[in-house]
Amino acid sequence: MSEKIYVGKGKPIGKFGNLKIGIRVSDLVPNEKGYVNLIIQEMKKPDEYGNTHTVYVDDWVPKSQQKQQPARQVDESDLPF
């Protein structure tokens, strides 16, 4: 994983656990499918503006799928029936 790309911050609003998040859209680059995956993480302590959460781009990419092993050949003379 490379260095995190922070794109915004936020804080709780209201009584129902909602978060208000501000995001810099200019920092978002879609993946090959057109999506931008984000992670919202609670900060250790609020910043000077009262923000309690930070938002950064999730740049994790899964390893390419391993090649499937070829089907095992069965020797018919070895079958019990």
Phi and psi restraints in degrees (range 20) as a CNS / XPLOR table:
assign (resid 1 and name C) (resid 2 and name N)
       (resid 2 and name CA) (resid 2 and name C) 1.0 -84.9 20.0 2
assign (resid 2 and name N) (resid 2 and name CA)
       (resid 2 and name C) (resid 3 and name N) 1.0 -175.5 20.0 2
assign (resid 2 and name C) (resid 3 and name N)
       (resid 3 and name CA) (resid 3 and name C) 1.0 -62.1 20.0 2
assign (resid 3 and name N) (resid 3 and name CA)
       (resid 3 and name C) (resid 4 and name N) 1.0 140.1 20.0 2
assign (resid 3 and name C) (resid 4 and name N)
       (resid 4 and name CA) (resid 4 and name C) 1.0 -66.6 20.0 2
assign (resid 4 and name N) (resid 4 and name CA)
       (resid 4 and name C) (resid 5 and name N) 1.0 141.2 20.0 2
assign (resid 4 and name C) (resid 5 and name N)
       (resid 5 and name CA) (resid 5 and name C) 1.0 -105.3 20.0 2
assign (resid 5 and name N) (resid 5 and name CA)
       (resid 5 and name C) (resid 6 and name N) 1.0 101.1 20.0 2
assign (resid 5 and name C) (resid 6 and name N)
       (resid 6 and name CA) (resid 6 and name C) 1.0 -79.1 20.0 2
assign (resid 6 and name N) (resid 6 and name CA)
       (resid 6 and name C) (resid 7 and name N) 1.0 130.6 20.0 2
assign (resid 6 and name C) (resid 7 and name N)
       (resid 7 and name CA) (resid 7 and name C) 1.0 -122.2 20.0 2
assign (resid 7 and name N) (resid 7 and name CA)
       (resid 7 and name C) (resid 8 and name N) 1.0 -3.0 20.0 2
assign (resid 7 and name C) (resid 8 and name N)
       (resid 8 and name CA) (resid 8 and name C) 1.0 178.6 20.0 2
assign (resid 8 and name N) (resid 8 and name CA)
       (resid 8 and name C) (resid 9 and name N) 1.0 179.0 20.0 2
assign (resid 8 and name C) (resid 9 and name N)
       (resid 9 and name CA) (resid 9 and name C) 1.0 -144.5 20.0 2
assign (resid 9 and name N) (resid 9 and name CA)
       (resid 9 and name C) (resid 10 and name N) 1.0 167.6 20.0 2
assign (resid 9 and name C) (resid 10 and name N)
       (resid 10 and name CA) (resid 10 and name C) 1.0 -164.1 20.0 2
assign (resid 10 and name N) (resid 10 and name CA)
       (resid 10 and name C) (resid 11 and name N) 1.0 177.3 20.0 2
assign (resid 10 and name C) (resid 11 and name N)
       (resid 11 and name CA) (resid 11 and name C) 1.0 -152.2 20.0 2
assign (resid 11 and name N) (resid 11 and name CA)
       (resid 11 and name C) (resid 12 and name N) 1.0 159.5 20.0 2
assign (resid 11 and name C) (resid 12 and name N)
       (resid 12 and name CA) (resid 12 and name C) 1.0 -67.7 20.0 2
assign (resid 12 and name N) (resid 12 and name CA)
       (resid 12 and name C) (resid 13 and name N) 1.0 145.6 20.0 2
assign (resid 12 and name C) (resid 13 and name N)
       (resid 13 and name CA) (resid 13 and name C) 1.0 -133.9 20.0 2
assign (resid 13 and name N) (resid 13 and name CA)
       (resid 13 and name C) (resid 14 and name N) 1.0 151.5 20.0 2
assign (resid 13 and name C) (resid 14 and name N)
       (resid 14 and name CA) (resid 14 and name C) 1.0 69.7 20.0 2
assign (resid 14 and name N) (resid 14 and name CA)
       (resid 14 and name C) (resid 15 and name N) 1.0 -167.6 20.0 2
assign (resid 14 and name C) (resid 15 and name N)
       (resid 15 and name CA) (resid 15 and name C) 1.0 -104.6 20.0 2
assign (resid 15 and name N) (resid 15 and name CA)
       (resid 15 and name C) (resid 16 and name N) 1.0 0.4 20.0 2
assign (resid 15 and name C) (resid 16 and name N)
       (resid 16 and name CA) (resid 16 and name C) 1.0 -112.6 20.0 2
assign (resid 16 and name N) (resid 16 and name CA)
       (resid 16 and name C) (resid 17 and name N) 1.0 20.4 20.0 2
assign (resid 16 and name C) (resid 17 and name N)
       (resid 17 and name CA) (resid 17 and name C) 1.0 79.3 20.0 2
assign (resid 17 and name N) (resid 17 and name CA)
       (resid 17 and name C) (resid 18 and name N) 1.0 15.3 20.0 2
assign (resid 17 and name C) (resid 18 and name N)
       (resid 18 and name CA) (resid 18 and name C) 1.0 -74.4 20.0 2
assign (resid 18 and name N) (resid 18 and name CA)
       (resid 18 and name C) (resid 19 and name N) 1.0 148.6 20.0 2
assign (resid 18 and name C) (resid 19 and name N)
       (resid 19 and name CA) (resid 19 and name C) 1.0 -115.4 20.0 2
assign (resid 19 and name N) (resid 19 and name CA)
       (resid 19 and name C) (resid 20 and name N) 1.0 135.6 20.0 2
assign (resid 19 and name C) (resid 20 and name N)
       (resid 20 and name CA) (resid 20 and name C) 1.0 -101.3 20.0 2
assign (resid 20 and name N) (resid 20 and name CA)
       (resid 20 and name C) (resid 21 and name N) 1.0 117.6 20.0 2
assign (resid 20 and name C) (resid 21 and name N)
       (resid 21 and name CA) (resid 21 and name C) 1.0 -119.0 20.0 2
assign (resid 21 and name N) (resid 21 and name CA)
       (resid 21 and name C) (resid 22 and name N) 1.0 132.3 20.0 2
assign (resid 21 and name C) (resid 22 and name N)
       (resid 22 and name CA) (resid 22 and name C) 1.0 -105.5 20.0 2
assign (resid 22 and name N) (resid 22 and name CA)
       (resid 22 and name C) (resid 23 and name N) 1.0 131.5 20.0 2
assign (resid 22 and name C) (resid 23 and name N)
       (resid 23 and name CA) (resid 23 and name C) 1.0 -126.8 20.0 2
assign (resid 23 and name N) (resid 23 and name CA)
       (resid 23 and name C) (resid 24 and name N) 1.0 135.0 20.0 2
assign (resid 23 and name C) (resid 24 and name N)
       (resid 24 and name CA) (resid 24 and name C) 1.0 -81.9 20.0 2
assign (resid 24 and name N) (resid 24 and name CA)
       (resid 24 and name C) (resid 25 and name N) 1.0 103.0 20.0 2
assign (resid 24 and name C) (resid 25 and name N)
       (resid 25 and name CA) (resid 25 and name C) 1.0 -63.7 20.0 2
assign (resid 25 and name N) (resid 25 and name CA)
       (resid 25 and name C) (resid 26 and name N) 1.0 -29.0 20.0 2
assign (resid 25 and name C) (resid 26 and name N)
       (resid 26 and name CA) (resid 26 and name C) 1.0 -64.4 20.0 2
assign (resid 26 and name N) (resid 26 and name CA)
       (resid 26 and name C) (resid 27 and name N) 1.0 -19.9 20.0 2
assign (resid 26 and name C) (resid 27 and name N)
       (resid 27 and name CA) (resid 27 and name C) 1.0 -88.5 20.0 2
assign (resid 27 and name N) (resid 27 and name CA)
       (resid 27 and name C) (resid 28 and name N) 1.0 -2.7 20.0 2
assign (resid 27 and name C) (resid 28 and name N)
       (resid 28 and name CA) (resid 28 and name C) 1.0 -93.2 20.0 2
assign (resid 28 and name N) (resid 28 and name CA)
       (resid 28 and name C) (resid 29 and name N) 1.0 128.6 20.0 2
assign (resid 28 and name C) (resid 29 and name N)
       (resid 29 and name CA) (resid 29 and name C) 1.0 -124.4 20.0 2
assign (resid 29 and name N) (resid 29 and name CA)
       (resid 29 and name C) (resid 30 and name N) 1.0 115.6 20.0 2
assign (resid 29 and name C) (resid 30 and name N)
       (resid 30 and name CA) (resid 30 and name C) 1.0 -64.7 20.0 2
assign (resid 30 and name N) (resid 30 and name CA)
       (resid 30 and name C) (resid 31 and name N) 1.0 151.5 20.0 2
assign (resid 30 and name C) (resid 31 and name N)
       (resid 31 and name CA) (resid 31 and name C) 1.0 -79.5 20.0 2
assign (resid 31 and name N) (resid 31 and name CA)
       (resid 31 and name C) (resid 32 and name N) 1.0 -173.4 20.0 2
assign (resid 31 and name C) (resid 32 and name N)
       (resid 32 and name CA) (resid 32 and name C) 1.0 -63.7 20.0 2
assign (resid 32 and name N) (resid 32 and name CA)
       (resid 32 and name C) (resid 33 and name N) 1.0 -19.0 20.0 2
assign (resid 32 and name C) (resid 33 and name N)
       (resid 33 and name CA) (resid 33 and name C) 1.0 -96.2 20.0 2
assign (resid 33 and name N) (resid 33 and name CA)
       (resid 33 and name C) (resid 34 and name N) 1.0 -0.8 20.0 2
assign (resid 33 and name C) (resid 34 and name N)
       (resid 34 and name CA) (resid 34 and name C) 1.0 92.4 20.0 2
assign (resid 34 and name N) (resid 34 and name CA)
       (resid 34 and name C) (resid 35 and name N) 1.0 7.4 20.0 2
assign (resid 34 and name C) (resid 35 and name N)
       (resid 35 and name CA) (resid 35 and name C) 1.0 -101.7 20.0 2
assign (resid 35 and name N) (resid 35 and name CA)
       (resid 35 and name C) (resid 36 and name N) 1.0 154.1 20.0 2
assign (resid 35 and name C) (resid 36 and name N)
       (resid 36 and name CA) (resid 36 and name C) 1.0 -121.3 20.0 2
assign (resid 36 and name N) (resid 36 and name CA)
       (resid 36 and name C) (resid 37 and name N) 1.0 116.1 20.0 2
assign (resid 36 and name C) (resid 37 and name N)
       (resid 37 and name CA) (resid 37 and name C) 1.0 -92.0 20.0 2
assign (resid 37 and name N) (resid 37 and name CA)
       (resid 37 and name C) (resid 38 and name N) 1.0 128.0 20.0 2
assign (resid 37 and name C) (resid 38 and name N)
       (resid 38 and name CA) (resid 38 and name C) 1.0 -119.5 20.0 2
assign (resid 38 and name N) (resid 38 and name CA)
       (resid 38 and name C) (resid 39 and name N) 1.0 149.8 20.0 2
assign (resid 38 and name C) (resid 39 and name N)
       (resid 39 and name CA) (resid 39 and name C) 1.0 -117.8 20.0 2
assign (resid 39 and name N) (resid 39 and name CA)
       (resid 39 and name C) (resid 40 and name N) 1.0 129.8 20.0 2
assign (resid 39 and name C) (resid 40 and name N)
       (resid 40 and name CA) (resid 40 and name C) 1.0 -106.6 20.0 2
assign (resid 40 and name N) (resid 40 and name CA)
       (resid 40 and name C) (resid 41 and name N) 1.0 121.4 20.0 2
assign (resid 40 and name C) (resid 41 and name N)
       (resid 41 and name CA) (resid 41 and name C) 1.0 -125.6 20.0 2
assign (resid 41 and name N) (resid 41 and name CA)
       (resid 41 and name C) (resid 42 and name N) 1.0 137.7 20.0 2
assign (resid 41 and name C) (resid 42 and name N)
       (resid 42 and name CA) (resid 42 and name C) 1.0 -72.6 20.0 2
assign (resid 42 and name N) (resid 42 and name CA)
       (resid 42 and name C) (resid 43 and name N) 1.0 134.3 20.0 2
assign (resid 42 and name C) (resid 43 and name N)
       (resid 43 and name CA) (resid 43 and name C) 1.0 -81.9 20.0 2
assign (resid 43 and name N) (resid 43 and name CA)
       (resid 43 and name C) (resid 44 and name N) 1.0 157.4 20.0 2
assign (resid 43 and name C) (resid 44 and name N)
       (resid 44 and name CA) (resid 44 and name C) 1.0 -62.5 20.0 2
assign (resid 44 and name N) (resid 44 and name CA)
       (resid 44 and name C) (resid 45 and name N) 1.0 -38.8 20.0 2
assign (resid 44 and name C) (resid 45 and name N)
       (resid 45 and name CA) (resid 45 and name C) 1.0 -147.7 20.0 2
assign (resid 45 and name N) (resid 45 and name CA)
       (resid 45 and name C) (resid 46 and name N) 1.0 150.2 20.0 2
assign (resid 45 and name C) (resid 46 and name N)
       (resid 46 and name CA) (resid 46 and name C) 1.0 -60.9 20.0 2
assign (resid 46 and name N) (resid 46 and name CA)
       (resid 46 and name C) (resid 47 and name N) 1.0 149.4 20.0 2
assign (resid 46 and name C) (resid 47 and name N)
       (resid 47 and name CA) (resid 47 and name C) 1.0 -83.3 20.0 2
assign (resid 47 and name N) (resid 47 and name CA)
       (resid 47 and name C) (resid 48 and name N) 1.0 -174.1 20.0 2
assign (resid 47 and name C) (resid 48 and name N)
       (resid 48 and name CA) (resid 48 and name C) 1.0 -65.1 20.0 2
assign (resid 48 and name N) (resid 48 and name CA)
       (resid 48 and name C) (resid 49 and name N) 1.0 -16.8 20.0 2
assign (resid 48 and name C) (resid 49 and name N)
       (resid 49 and name CA) (resid 49 and name C) 1.0 -101.4 20.0 2
assign (resid 49 and name N) (resid 49 and name CA)
       (resid 49 and name C) (resid 50 and name N) 1.0 4.1 20.0 2
assign (resid 49 and name C) (resid 50 and name N)
       (resid 50 and name CA) (resid 50 and name C) 1.0 86.9 20.0 2
assign (resid 50 and name N) (resid 50 and name CA)
       (resid 50 and name C) (resid 51 and name N) 1.0 6.3 20.0 2
assign (resid 50 and name C) (resid 51 and name N)
       (resid 51 and name CA) (resid 51 and name C) 1.0 -70.7 20.0 2
assign (resid 51 and name N) (resid 51 and name CA)
       (resid 51 and name C) (resid 52 and name N) 1.0 133.1 20.0 2
assign (resid 51 and name C) (resid 52 and name N)
       (resid 52 and name CA) (resid 52 and name C) 1.0 -112.0 20.0 2
assign (resid 52 and name N) (resid 52 and name CA)
       (resid 52 and name C) (resid 53 and name N) 1.0 -8.8 20.0 2
assign (resid 52 and name C) (resid 53 and name N)
       (resid 53 and name CA) (resid 53 and name C) 1.0 -131.0 20.0 2
assign (resid 53 and name N) (resid 53 and name CA)
       (resid 53 and name C) (resid 54 and name N) 1.0 151.0 20.0 2
assign (resid 53 and name C) (resid 54 and name N)
       (resid 54 and name CA) (resid 54 and name C) 1.0 -124.3 20.0 2
assign (resid 54 and name N) (resid 54 and name CA)
       (resid 54 and name C) (resid 55 and name N) 1.0 153.8 20.0 2
assign (resid 54 and name C) (resid 55 and name N)
       (resid 55 and name CA) (resid 55 and name C) 1.0 -123.8 20.0 2
assign (resid 55 and name N) (resid 55 and name CA)
       (resid 55 and name C) (resid 56 and name N) 1.0 131.1 20.0 2
assign (resid 55 and name C) (resid 56 and name N)
       (resid 56 and name CA) (resid 56 and name C) 1.0 -139.9 20.0 2
assign (resid 56 and name N) (resid 56 and name CA)
       (resid 56 and name C) (resid 57 and name N) 1.0 161.2 20.0 2
assign (resid 56 and name C) (resid 57 and name N)
       (resid 57 and name CA) (resid 57 and name C) 1.0 -76.2 20.0 2
assign (resid 57 and name N) (resid 57 and name CA)
       (resid 57 and name C) (resid 58 and name N) 1.0 131.9 20.0 2
assign (resid 57 and name C) (resid 58 and name N)
       (resid 58 and name CA) (resid 58 and name C) 1.0 -86.7 20.0 2
assign (resid 58 and name N) (resid 58 and name CA)
       (resid 58 and name C) (resid 59 and name N) 1.0 105.3 20.0 2
assign (resid 58 and name C) (resid 59 and name N)
       (resid 59 and name CA) (resid 59 and name C) 1.0 -101.0 20.0 2
assign (resid 59 and name N) (resid 59 and name CA)
       (resid 59 and name C) (resid 60 and name N) 1.0 15.9 20.0 2
assign (resid 59 and name C) (resid 60 and name N)
       (resid 60 and name CA) (resid 60 and name C) 1.0 -67.8 20.0 2
assign (resid 60 and name N) (resid 60 and name CA)
       (resid 60 and name C) (resid 61 and name N) 1.0 132.8 20.0 2
assign (resid 60 and name C) (resid 61 and name N)
       (resid 61 and name CA) (resid 61 and name C) 1.0 -124.6 20.0 2
assign (resid 61 and name N) (resid 61 and name CA)
       (resid 61 and name C) (resid 62 and name N) 1.0 125.9 20.0 2
assign (resid 61 and name C) (resid 62 and name N)
       (resid 62 and name CA) (resid 62 and name C) 1.0 -67.1 20.0 2
assign (resid 62 and name N) (resid 62 and name CA)
       (resid 62 and name C) (resid 63 and name N) 1.0 151.6 20.0 2
assign (resid 62 and name C) (resid 63 and name N)
       (resid 63 and name CA) (resid 63 and name C) 1.0 -63.0 20.0 2
assign (resid 63 and name N) (resid 63 and name CA)
       (resid 63 and name C) (resid 64 and name N) 1.0 148.2 20.0 2
assign (resid 63 and name C) (resid 64 and name N)
       (resid 64 and name CA) (resid 64 and name C) 1.0 -61.4 20.0 2
assign (resid 64 and name N) (resid 64 and name CA)
       (resid 64 and name C) (resid 65 and name N) 1.0 147.9 20.0 2
assign (resid 64 and name C) (resid 65 and name N)
       (resid 65 and name CA) (resid 65 and name C) 1.0 -62.3 20.0 2
assign (resid 65 and name N) (resid 65 and name CA)
       (resid 65 and name C) (resid 66 and name N) 1.0 136.8 20.0 2
assign (resid 65 and name C) (resid 66 and name N)
       (resid 66 and name CA) (resid 66 and name C) 1.0 -66.8 20.0 2
assign (resid 66 and name N) (resid 66 and name CA)
       (resid 66 and name C) (resid 67 and name N) 1.0 145.9 20.0 2
assign (resid 66 and name C) (resid 67 and name N)
       (resid 67 and name CA) (resid 67 and name C) 1.0 -63.2 20.0 2
assign (resid 67 and name N) (resid 67 and name CA)
       (resid 67 and name C) (resid 68 and name N) 1.0 135.6 20.0 2
assign (resid 67 and name C) (resid 68 and name N)
       (resid 68 and name CA) (resid 68 and name C) 1.0 -71.1 20.0 2
assign (resid 68 and name N) (resid 68 and name CA)
       (resid 68 and name C) (resid 69 and name N) 1.0 137.8 20.0 2
assign (resid 68 and name C) (resid 69 and name N)
       (resid 69 and name CA) (resid 69 and name C) 1.0 -70.8 20.0 2
assign (resid 69 and name N) (resid 69 and name CA)
       (resid 69 and name C) (resid 70 and name N) 1.0 144.0 20.0 2
assign (resid 69 and name C) (resid 70 and name N)
       (resid 70 and name CA) (resid 70 and name C) 1.0 -63.6 20.0 2
assign (resid 70 and name N) (resid 70 and name CA)
       (resid 70 and name C) (resid 71 and name N) 1.0 151.9 20.0 2
assign (resid 70 and name C) (resid 71 and name N)
       (resid 71 and name CA) (resid 71 and name C) 1.0 -60.6 20.0 2
assign (resid 71 and name N) (resid 71 and name CA)
       (resid 71 and name C) (resid 72 and name N) 1.0 140.7 20.0 2
assign (resid 71 and name C) (resid 72 and name N)
       (resid 72 and name CA) (resid 72 and name C) 1.0 -72.6 20.0 2
assign (resid 72 and name N) (resid 72 and name CA)
       (resid 72 and name C) (resid 73 and name N) 1.0 134.1 20.0 2
assign (resid 72 and name C) (resid 73 and name N)
       (resid 73 and name CA) (resid 73 and name C) 1.0 -79.5 20.0 2
assign (resid 73 and name N) (resid 73 and name CA)
       (resid 73 and name C) (resid 74 and name N) 1.0 132.6 20.0 2
assign (resid 73 and name C) (resid 74 and name N)
       (resid 74 and name CA) (resid 74 and name C) 1.0 -104.4 20.0 2
assign (resid 74 and name N) (resid 74 and name CA)
       (resid 74 and name C) (resid 75 and name N) 1.0 128.9 20.0 2
assign (resid 74 and name C) (resid 75 and name N)
       (resid 75 and name CA) (resid 75 and name C) 1.0 -84.0 20.0 2
assign (resid 75 and name N) (resid 75 and name CA)
       (resid 75 and name C) (resid 76 and name N) 1.0 109.0 20.0 2
assign (resid 75 and name C) (resid 76 and name N)
       (resid 76 and name CA) (resid 76 and name C) 1.0 -63.0 20.0 2
assign (resid 76 and name N) (resid 76 and name CA)
       (resid 76 and name C) (resid 77 and name N) 1.0 -25.6 20.0 2
assign (resid 76 and name C) (resid 77 and name N)
       (resid 77 and name CA) (resid 77 and name C) 1.0 -70.7 20.0 2
assign (resid 77 and name N) (resid 77 and name CA)
       (resid 77 and name C) (resid 78 and name N) 1.0 -13.5 20.0 2
assign (resid 77 and name C) (resid 78 and name N)
       (resid 78 and name CA) (resid 78 and name C) 1.0 -94.5 20.0 2
assign (resid 78 and name N) (resid 78 and name CA)
       (resid 78 and name C) (resid 79 and name N) 1.0 -4.5 20.0 2
assign (resid 78 and name C) (resid 79 and name N)
       (resid 79 and name CA) (resid 79 and name C) 1.0 -77.2 20.0 2
assign (resid 79 and name N) (resid 79 and name CA)
       (resid 79 and name C) (resid 80 and name N) 1.0 144.0 20.0 2
assign (resid 79 and name C) (resid 80 and name N)
       (resid 80 and name CA) (resid 80 and name C) 1.0 -78.0 20.0 2
assign (resid 80 and name N) (resid 80 and name CA)
       (resid 80 and name C) (resid 81 and name N) 1.0 -5.0 20.0 2
